[in-house]
Amino acid sequence: MQITHDQPADKLVYVRAVAVADLPEEVQEQAEGLETLYALHRADGEQLAIVKERSMAFALALQNDLAPVNVH
């Protein structure tokens, strides 16, 4: 799938690095010593997933017919 700026808004999702220390305690406990996780969000801010690798976040989005973009 080639990502273009012409993707419908409901298909666009954002991949954002998240500091484990900023997450709820139960998520921190599952982070297995990682300092950063990657969150996948809809355009309206709804969090869809948190994964341990950026590439995994992009793969998850593409597997679900979503168009991921990186948030800086």
N, C-alpha and C positions, 0 to 999 in steps of 0.2 A: 504494500500500500504506500503510495507516495503522498506525503503530507503537503497540502497547499493551504493558502489562506482562504480558500473558497469553501472550507468545510462548514456544514451547518452548525449553528451554535450549540445544538443539543448533542453533537458528537465531539465537540472540543473539550478536552480535559487538560489540566495543568499538572505538571510534575514539579514538586517543590521539595528541597532538602529541609529536613526538620531535625533540630537538636533533640536527642533522646531526653535530655534533662528537662525539656519543655513539655514533655508528654506526661499523661497520667501515670501514676506509680505502677499500676498493673501492666502497662505497656512497657515501661522501663525495665521491669523484671524479665520480660520476654525478649528484650533486645540483645541478650547474650554478650554484653561488653561492648557493643557498638556505640559510637558517639553520635552518628547520624543515620537517620532512616529517610525514606522518600515517600511522600504523601501524594496521592492522586486525587485531584479535586475537580468538580464540575465548575463551570463558569460562575455559577451562583454561590460558590464557596463550599458546597456540600462535599465532605470528604468521602471518597469511595473506598480507599484502601491505603494501607501503610505497608511498605515492603523494605527489605534490607538493601537493595541495590537499585540504582537509577535505571540501569538497563532492564531490570525486572519490571519496574513501573511502566516503562515504555512498551515492553512485550505484553504485559497484562492489558494495557489500553488497546493495543492493536488486535489482540485476540478477541476483544469484545467490541470490535468495529468502532472504536473511538479514535479520535485524532489527538495524540498527545503533543504538548508543547512544553518547553522548559521555562520555568519561572526563575528569574535571577534574583 
